[in-house]
Amino acid sequence: TRPLQERDALSGGDGLIGSGKAEARIAEQRTVQTIVDAYMAANRLTTITGGIAITRGTIPALPAGIADYFRQATSCDYVVPATGLVPLAAEAACTQ
């Protein structure tokens, strides 16, 4: 028989597939945070008026100029508050 980890990963249980999705969400959240930080620093902002709404599969158009910081659309939805702190997206808010 195959080792337990391999069976779990192949079955989609609590093995590698499940943790891979979680790790991908964390990695994307960190990337989006870096983008927001760079945007805020370049524009000398301490807050972002109205925050940022990011819909998966798109690049946000507002605030003005933020799109220049994205190389590709996100896989998750984000609602970034005025503080600029990007929350970790829930699994349901991400493309499967």
N, C-alpha and C positions, 0 to 999 in steps of 0.2 A: 504493500500500500504506500501511497504518497505521504510525505510528512504532513502534519496537521496544518501548518502555515500554508503550504501549497494548496491543499484542499480548500481551505477557507478563502484564499485569494481567488481561486478558480470559481468557487461557488458564489462569490460576491458577499459572503458573510462578513465577519468582523476582521477579515484579513486585509491584505494589501489594497484591494480595490476600494474598500470603504475609506481607509486612511488616505489613499491617494487623492480622493475627492476633497477631503478636509485639508490636506496639504496644499492642493491647488487653490482652494479658496483663501487660505492664509497667504500664499505667495502673491496672488492677485491683489489682495487687500494691501499688502506691503508695497506693491508696485504703484497702486493708485495713491497711497499715502505719500510716496516719494514724488509723484506727479503734482499732487496738491501742494506739498511743501515747496517744490521748485517754483510753482506758479506764484505762491504767496510771497516767497523771497524775492523773486524777480520784480514783482509789483509792489514790494514793500508794504504788504498787507499784514495786519494782525488778526483780522477777521474777514470773512467773505460775506458780504451783504446778501441775504437770501439763501446762503449755502449753495450746494451743487446737487442737482438731481441727475444721476447717471442711470440710464436704462440699458440693460444688457443688449449687446449687439449694435450699440450706437456709440458715437463719441459726443460728449456734451458740447453744446454750442454756447452755453452761458455758464459762468460769466464770460464776458468778451475776452477772447484770447486763450481760454483754457484748452480749446481743441488743438492748438499748436503743440501742446505738451503730450498728447496721446499719439502713439504709433499705430494702435489698433483699438478696436472696440473691446469693451470688457465682456466677460462671460457672466457677470452677476450684476444685479441692480444695487445701487448705493444711494443713500440719502446722506450727504455730507453736510453737517450743520455749519453754522457760521464760524465755529472755532477751527474748522479745517481738519478735525480729527475724523478719519475714515473708519467707520465701524466695520467689523467683520460681517460679511453677508451671510444670511441664513442659507442653508442648502436649497431650500425651496425658491430662493431668489436667484438661483444660478441655472444656466443652461446645462441640461443633463447630458 
